């Protein structure tokens, strides 16, 4: 991959697509940010640092340039070389053009940090902030009187859904935008309650805004687009993966003035969102449940270990605005590269390392080393035609 690839992304075929999607912006800016959303996985700190140091256009040229060039800035040479090896297999002008055209075809919009509708809280993520957001719906939902993130278990109990609905409905009725992730359970209850009172709600998705995931929430997403917005940092057509769900959670936490966990199991993904909120210094609230309920064990854990504030009413949630949340305690986390590789492995279709590398955004060398570890763990299996997930 050479600097010629960078020039390819300035191809005249991309400019019309950018102008059709955002006629009010410099097409080069639109193309560059769309290209970055294709090249880099959500939360890629190397991409964020490069853009912060050099601007979105020059950073793109560096990313697609010759490896080994000395580049001033905070990104070390080895880190940059590794990042270039991740990004360059995804460098395809057709993918960028498809992202722009697909967004326009579904009535979407590409938001940049310079837009008035950009959620200001996302800037607190620093180098891990999104480079752009793909949006559908009423983007004014992002600039209201305030916003609160309400999350919780997918396998919610009637108690949890009832409390989530009551909190979200009361808050939305007073002009607060309700943010969640569009999942089954607590997320869905919060979105529906906000819509039910004519309020604003926003769903951050782990996949493209042109696809409903879960599919059972297709009608809910249609309603959200009419009474709010759906957003994602990955382009249309992108599939939701475990890694992207976890990275999506940081957006939910950053976009709200506070995060409230209504119901969560001991190892619920909602605790990941809570951890992001605490690390950002966002106020964190948790709704208590019956001590015998496994569905509330995660909330009780937040109250005990994360110093979350006990909340039971919308007024108590509003009181979080002026309180400081304690930072999340350091915990051992799963290697994100390992998680991304597992997402890329199929249980049925064998894939060689050369196919897996662009799928998970890692270098071929990194993929090969991780495959050996996964094989020893018994989670990946080598065959004549490639690698698959190990069954059982």
Secondary structure, 3 states (H helix, E strand, C coil): CCHHHHHHCCCHHHHHHHHHHCCCCCHHHHHHHHHHHHHCCCCCHHHHHHHHHHCHHHHHHHHCCCCCCCCCCCCCHHHHHHHHHHHHHHCCHHHHHHHHHHHHHCCCEEECCCCCCCCHHHHHHHHHCCCCEEEEECHHHHCCCCEEEEECCCCCCHHHHHHHHHHHHHHHHCCCEEEECCCCCHHHHHHHHHHHCCCCEEEECCCCCCCCCCHHHHHHHHHHHHCEEEEECCCCCCCCCHHHHHHHHHHHHHHCCEEEECCCCCCCCHHHHHHHHHHCCCEEEECCCCCCCHHHHHHHHHHHHCCCEECCCHHHHHHHHHCCCCCCCCCCCCCHHHHHHHHHCCCCCCECHHHHHHHHCCCHHHHHHHHHHHHHHCCEEEECCEEEECCC
